[in-house]
Amino acid sequence: MTSDKIFAGGGYRVIDERKVISEDNVHINNKYYTGAVGAYQLHPDGRPYHTFRTSTLLVDGNDVNFENCIFENTVGTGEKFGQAIALYLDGDRISLTDCEIRGFQDSLFLAPLPPKEYEKDGFLGPKQFTPRTMREYHFKRCRIMGSVDFIFGGAAAVFEECEFINVESGFVFAPCTPEGEKEGFTAINCRFTHTENVEKGSCYIARPWREFARVKLVDCYLDDHIAPKGWDDWGKTGARETVCFEEYGSYGPGADNASRPDWVRCG
């Protein structure tokens, strides 16, 4: 803990320099976590950081509750610095209320990791060899900012009254829901918005990091940055038979169900 303070959200917040929270049953309020590490930078071990060593904060304690906190990775754009995690959650039953997560590519990771990596060192990091245990997370009235795949992972996560803000063109969700799981990422009464520099029709709701990805939208507002297609298969045409992407009650200029792919459930 330092005595440094920043002005954010209308009040002063103490900067917390912890990088890992492993305690169970804790409540954390009014903290600001900041870092600036990207996947393309070199780690002290001589290798690139890769995705999962970039996190500003890793939380692997269970039953942790955050309120009025900010988590930020300030390193910069994915094009220049690669993936850069602001918040890495790998405990169970973690909740965030009235929090803000700020980043560009891969801002928020929600464990578990997929069973296998696509390439060498793909999962290099603190949880590379841990069991792939299903996790549950809950977000309420949170603001999550990013560009490409900025909410990703295999957890069962519910987002209520949250705002997903594209700061560049890209994809909001990139789930890797384990095979056989009934719940993935669910957004209820949420808003999909963008900053002024993001072009109309240049963003997508989700694409599957793995073949059994699950995402559900219920009564969400979609701004005009969402492409008419809405959802993407990441070039995995076979995944169209195994993913479960659902969209019900969407409204706003980006809610054009008539243009959605026929493998997406809409209503």
Summary of the structure (lengths in Angstrom):
residues: 267
radius of gyration: 17.4
end to end distance: 48.9
largest distance: 54.7
contacts: 950
relative contact order: 0.10
helix: 6%
strand: 41%
